[in-house]
Amino acid sequence: MPTEVEGTHKIGDVSLYTKTWLPDDPPKAKLIWIHGFNDHINRYYGLFPYLASRGIATYGFDQRGWGRSSTNQSDWGLTGPTSLVVSDIASFIRTQLPSSVPVFVAGHSMGGGEVLTLASDPQYEDLMPQIRGWILESPFIAFPKGYEPSFLKVFFGRLAGKLLPHVKLYNPLPPENLTRDPAVIQSMNEDKLLHGTGTLEGLAGLLDRAAALQAGETKLNKGVRAIWLGHGTADKGVSYEASKKWFDDQTQVQDKEFKTYEGWYHQLHADLPDNRDVFSKDVADFILARCGEEGRVGGGSKL
């Protein structure tokens, strides 16, 4: 059984809730996980315990405005601009560096778009040689067909985000669009930490990050070494096709893998009880195949 450790990560006068899943033996690798919109780090079911059983330590935190980092209702959705969102992630990554074992960074949905933004920002180019690989679960690069907001809604939303950044908007994603598991849908409806509230500034930032990725304006730093991207074809939260196109466009990265999950929904880690371990194994296999001589435990080839 993994050892679970709760804590806080202090950034200025803000304390972000953190949680770590440690394997019984010294870890072979470290994984830093960034959660998605209207989510928190304790909603990843068996993924992190499974990774710990394979010797991978996972480190996560609730982002500003979400989960246990949002201590009262007035904090809900107060993520700040993209520059602050990305600097929070970079700050948390630095707590695990330097490392004697390989470090990987993962993001789900909104978190996937955030880590890609970080990996493309020249300001954080110094981190690239220290990150062995980047893992993306259903990253938000575009809305799926049939679920796109209108042009006018997006335009005026971005404009309002600049003029009235802290105005809040209740905008949850329907749980039935995210997973096929009725038990997970029920738990999402009952989870008091899933408040579904974003600010106009935060939502505008989310849209801008996705638009820049989709248009190819956000370009990965040269030091990015490896990418793994998994996406379900029946995703109703974000676009499978946009993920595949973005991935195919990253011709400068030689070590990359794209995994299609036929018929799966948005939360690959919590889609159906009889298939979510497949996703967990795919993530673990990608990580461990890139440890080799770099990890504390020998075996495997060095890629």
Secondary structure, 3 states (H helix, E strand, C coil): CCEEEEEEEEECCEEEEEEEEECCCCCCEEEEEECCCCCCCCCCCCHHHHHHHCCEEEEEECCCCCHHHCCCHHHCCCCCCHHHHHHHHHHHHHCCCCCCCCEEEEEECHHHHHHHHHHHCHHHHHHHHHCCEEEEECCCCCCCCCCCCCHHHHHHHHHHHHHCCCCEEECCCCHHHCCCCHHHHHHHHHCCCCCCEEEHHHHHHHHHHHHHHHHCCCCCCCCCCEEEEEEECCCCCCCHHHHHHHHHHCCCCCEEEEEEECCCCCCHHHCCCCCHHHHHHHHHHHHHHCCHHHCCCCCCCCC
